[in-house]
Amino acid sequence: MRAILTVTALFLIAALVWALHAPLASYGAASRIATPDADAQALSRELRRAGSGATLALRWGVAQDAPRRRAYCARLLALAGDRNGDRVLLLLLREHGGAELDTVGALAETFLLSVWAQRGGPPDAVRERALRSDADPAVGMAGLSSLLEKYPAWSAGYAQRARLSLRRGDALDARRCALLALAVEPANFEAMVALGQANLMLDSPTQALTCLDQAVRVNPRLKHSLQKEVHDILKALDRERARRRLERRKEMPAV
């Protein structure tokens, strides 16, 4: 009887140690992930393998004052399906995206794009090929069309198709795909930019400017790369105002 109790006690202790090991190890990984000498990729893989056992550690990480640690932990939460991870990354992007050389803003931008690329999409190898299909828009469009039928909640796929449609001059399809991308991920700033460019091609400069303004509000880092687009929109608005003035003069009765 005593032997049975001893074995049972040892089994329970081993089970308790095993149950606590993943959460405790996850806290250690989350605390080290953004330190200068850390292997962030290896620690990220370790935390992803821990699954739900890492959730509390990651939530602890996003609540800290260290922005880089918050970014890494928020990305892993977002990849695990916790939308709070997206919220933290978007907050970091708005807070740190104003300065072009701010590494935290760049990290948050990269992590958001990484999350949206993976969420709702195909397996890694297939996804990477589809999102790098810029060399031949026709081939890329065919592949994306097939994938989006299988993965209709893939925001990054719709955004990529919108970009390819713009390159082909198909503004209507670009606008449709950008709107589908935003229906899945309302903060997808790449889709907002594509929607703005499509609206400009469709001779709707006011709507185009609204889209680009919203994209910059979400991701302030875009203000540096969108200067040409904004310049083109302002020129289009000037032309539209001039056209309206001419129409009003034509409508005025002759004296």
C-alpha positions as CSV (number, residue, x, y, z in Angstrom):
1,M,0.0,0.0,0.0
2,R,2.8,2.4,0.9
3,A,4.5,1.6,-2.3
4,I,1.4,2.4,-4.3
5,L,1.0,5.8,-2.4
6,T,4.7,6.6,-3.1
7,V,4.4,5.9,-6.8
8,T,1.2,7.9,-7.0
9,A,2.8,10.8,-5.2
10,L,5.8,10.7,-7.5
11,F,3.5,10.6,-10.5
12,L,1.6,13.6,-9.3
13,I,4.8,15.5,-8.6
14,A,6.1,14.7,-12.0
15,A,2.8,15.8,-13.6
16,L,2.9,19.1,-11.7
17,V,6.5,19.8,-12.7
18,W,5.6,19.0,-16.3
19,A,2.5,21.2,-16.2
20,L,4.5,24.2,-14.7
21,H,7.5,23.7,-16.9
22,A,6.1,25.3,-20.1
23,P,4.6,28.4,-18.5
24,L,7.7,29.0,-16.4
25,A,10.0,28.5,-19.4
26,S,7.7,30.8,-21.5
27,Y,8.1,33.6,-18.9
28,G,11.9,33.2,-19.3
29,A,11.7,33.3,-23.1
30,A,9.4,36.3,-23.1
31,S,11.6,38.2,-20.8
32,R,14.7,37.6,-22.9
33,I,13.3,37.8,-26.4
34,A,14.1,41.4,-27.1
35,T,17.5,41.6,-25.3
36,P,20.5,42.5,-27.5
37,D,22.2,39.1,-27.2
38,A,19.1,37.0,-27.6
39,D,18.2,34.7,-30.6
40,A,14.8,36.2,-31.1
41,Q,13.8,33.7,-33.8
42,A,14.7,30.7,-31.7
43,L,12.9,32.1,-28.7
44,S,9.9,32.9,-30.9
45,R,9.8,29.3,-32.1
46,E,10.0,28.1,-28.5
47,L,7.1,30.2,-27.5
48,R,5.0,29.1,-30.5
49,R,5.7,25.5,-29.7
50,A,4.5,26.1,-26.1
51,G,1.1,26.9,-27.5
52,S,-1.5,27.9,-24.9
53,G,1.2,27.3,-22.2
54,A,2.8,30.6,-23.4
55,T,-0.3,32.7,-23.4
56,L,0.1,34.2,-19.9
57,A,3.8,34.9,-20.5
58,L,3.0,36.7,-23.8
59,R,0.2,38.7,-22.1
60,W,2.7,39.7,-19.4
61,G,5.2,40.7,-22.2
62,V,2.8,43.0,-24.0
63,A,2.0,44.7,-20.6
64,Q,5.6,45.7,-20.0
65,D,7.2,49.1,-20.6
66,A,9.8,47.7,-23.0
67,P,8.5,48.5,-26.6
68,R,10.5,45.8,-28.4
69,R,9.5,43.1,-26.0
70,R,5.9,44.2,-26.4
71,A,6.2,44.0,-30.2
72,Y,7.7,40.5,-30.2
73,C,5.1,39.2,-27.7
74,A,2.2,40.9,-29.5
75,R,3.2,39.3,-32.8
76,L,3.1,35.8,-31.2
77,L,-0.2,36.5,-29.6
78,A,-1.6,37.7,-32.9
79,L,-0.3,34.6,-34.7
80,A,-2.1,32.5,-32.0
81,G,-5.4,34.2,-32.8
82,D,-5.4,36.8,-30.0
83,R,-6.5,40.1,-31.5
84,N,-5.1,41.9,-28.6
85,G,-1.7,41.2,-30.3
86,D,-2.9,43.2,-33.4
87,R,-4.1,46.0,-31.2
88,V,-0.7,46.3,-29.4
89,L,1.2,46.3,-32.7
90,L,-1.0,48.9,-34.2
91,L,-0.6,51.1,-31.1
92,L,3.2,50.7,-31.3
93,L,3.1,51.6,-35.0
94,R,1.2,54.8,-34.3
95,E,3.4,55.7,-31.4
96,H,6.8,55.0,-33.1
97,G,6.0,55.2,-36.8
98,G,6.4,59.0,-37.1
99,A,10.2,58.9,-37.1
100,E,11.6,57.1,-40.2
101,L,14.5,55.7,-38.3
102,D,12.6,54.5,-35.2
103,T,13.3,50.7,-35.1
104,V,10.3,50.0,-33.0
105,G,7.9,51.4,-35.6
106,A,9.7,49.4,-38.3
107,L,9.4,46.3,-36.2
108,A,5.7,46.8,-35.6
109,E,5.1,47.4,-39.3
110,T,7.0,44.2,-40.3
111,F,5.2,42.1,-37.6
112,L,1.8,43.3,-38.7
113,L,2.5,42.4,-42.3
114,S,3.8,39.1,-41.2
115,V,0.7,38.3,-39.2
116,W,-1.7,39.3,-42.0
117,A,0.4,37.3,-44.5
118,Q,0.0,34.1,-42.4
119,R,-3.5,34.6,-41.0
120,G,-6.2,32.8,-43.0
121,G,-3.8,31.9,-45.8
122,P,-2.2,28.8,-47.4
123,P,0.9,26.9,-46.1
124,D,4.2,28.7,-45.9
125,A,5.8,27.7,-49.2
126,V,2.7,28.3,-51.2
127,R,2.0,31.6,-49.5
128,E,5.5,33.0,-50.0
129,R,5.4,32.2,-53.8
130,A,2.0,33.9,-54.1
131,L,3.0,37.0,-52.3
132,R,6.1,37.3,-54.4
133,S,4.3,37.0,-57.8
134,D,5.2,40.5,-59.0
135,A,7.4,39.4,-61.8
136,D,4.6,38.2,-64.0
137,P,1.2,39.7,-63.0
138,A,-0.8,37.4,-65.3
139,V,0.6,34.3,-63.7
140,G,0.4,35.8,-60.3
141,M,-3.3,36.7,-60.8
142,A,-4.2,33.1,-61.9
143,G,-2.5,31.6,-58.9
144,L,-4.0,34.1,-56.4
145,S,-7.5,33.6,-57.8
146,S,-7.2,29.8,-57.2
147,L,-5.8,30.4,-53.7
148,L,-8.4,33.0,-52.7
149,E,-11.2,30.5,-53.6
150,K,-9.7,28.1,-51.0
151,Y,-8.7,30.8,-48.5
152,P,-11.4,33.5,-48.7
153,A,-10.3,35.1,-45.3
154,W,-6.8,35.8,-46.5
155,S,-6.4,39.6,-46.4
156,A,-2.8,39.7,-47.6
157,G,-3.8,37.6,-50.7
158,Y,-6.5,40.1,-51.6
159,A,-4.1,43.0,-51.1
160,Q,-1.5,41.3,-53.4
161,R,-4.2,40.8,-56.0
162,A,-5.2,44.4,-55.8
163,R,-1.5,45.5,-56.4
164,L,-1.3,43.1,-59.4
165,S,-4.5,44.5,-60.8
166,L,-3.2,48.0,-60.5
167,R,-0.1,47.0,-62.5
168,R,-2.4,45.6,-65.2
169,G,-4.4,48.8,-65.2
170,D,-7.6,47.1,-63.9
171,A,-8.7,49.6,-61.4
172,L,-12.1,48.1,-60.8
173,D,-10.7,44.7,-59.8
174,A,-8.1,46.5,-57.7
175,R,-10.7,48.4,-55.8
176,R,-12.8,45.2,-55.3
177,C,-9.9,43.2,-54.0
178,A,-8.7,46.1,-51.7
179,L,-12.2,46.3,-50.2
180,L,-12.2,42.5,-49.7
181,A,-8.9,42.8,-47.9
182,L,-10.2,45.5,-45.7
183,A,-13.3,43.6,-44.9
184,V,-11.1,40.9,-43.4
185,E,-8.5,43.1,-41.8
186,P,-9.9,46.7,-41.4
187,A,-6.4,48.0,-40.5
188,N,-4.6,46.6,-43.5
189,F,-2.8,49.7,-44.5
190,E,-1.4,48.1,-47.7
191,A,-5.0,47.5,-48.9
192,M,-5.8,51.2,-48.0
193,V,-3.0,52.4,-50.2
194,A,-4.1,50.1,-53.1
195,L,-7.7,51.4,-52.7
196,G,-6.5,54.9,-52.9
197,Q,-4.5,54.2,-56.0
198,A,-7.4,52.5,-57.6
199,N,-9.7,55.4,-56.8
200,L,-7.2,57.8,-58.4
201,M,-7.2,55.6,-61.6
202,L,-11.0,55.8,-61.6
203,D,-10.9,59.6,-61.5
204,S,-12.0,59.8,-57.8
205,P,-9.2,61.9,-56.3
206,T,-11.1,63.0,-53.3
207,Q,-11.8,59.3,-52.3
208,A,-8.2,58.5,-53.1
209,L,-6.9,61.2,-50.8
210,T,-9.2,59.9,-48.0
211,C,-7.8,56.4,-48.4
212,L,-4.2,57.5,-48.3
213,D,-4.9,59.8,-45.3
214,Q,-6.4,56.8,-43.4
215,A,-3.5,54.6,-44.3
216,V,-1.0,57.2,-42.9
217,R,-3.1,57.5,-39.8
218,V,-2.8,53.8,-39.2
219,N,0.8,53.6,-40.3
220,P,2.7,57.0,-40.1
221,R,5.7,55.4,-41.7
222,L,3.9,55.6,-45.0
223,K,4.0,59.4,-45.2
224,H,7.6,59.1,-46.5
225,S,6.8,56.6,-49.3
226,L,3.5,58.1,-50.4
227,Q,4.7,61.6,-51.4
228,K,4.4,60.9,-55.1
229,E,0.9,59.5,-54.8
230,V,-0.3,62.5,-52.7
231,H,1.3,64.9,-55.2
232,D,-0.6,63.1,-58.1
233,I,-3.8,63.3,-56.1
234,L,-3.4,67.0,-55.4
235,K,-2.8,67.6,-59.1
236,A,-5.9,65.6,-60.0
237,L,-7.9,67.7,-57.5
238,D,-6.7,70.9,-59.0
239,R,-7.8,69.7,-62.4
240,E,-11.2,68.7,-61.0
241,R,-11.6,72.1,-59.4
242,A,-10.6,73.8,-62.7
243,R,-13.1,71.7,-64.6
244,R,-15.9,72.6,-62.2
245,R,-15.1,76.3,-62.4
246,L,-15.2,76.1,-66.2
247,E,-18.6,74.3,-66.1
248,R,-20.0,77.0,-63.7
249,R,-18.9,79.7,-66.1
250,K,-20.6,77.9,-69.0
251,E,-23.8,77.7,-67.0
252,M,-23.8,81.5,-66.2
253,P,-26.2,83.4,-68.4
254,A,-24.6,85.7,-71.0
255,V,-24.8,89.4,-70.1
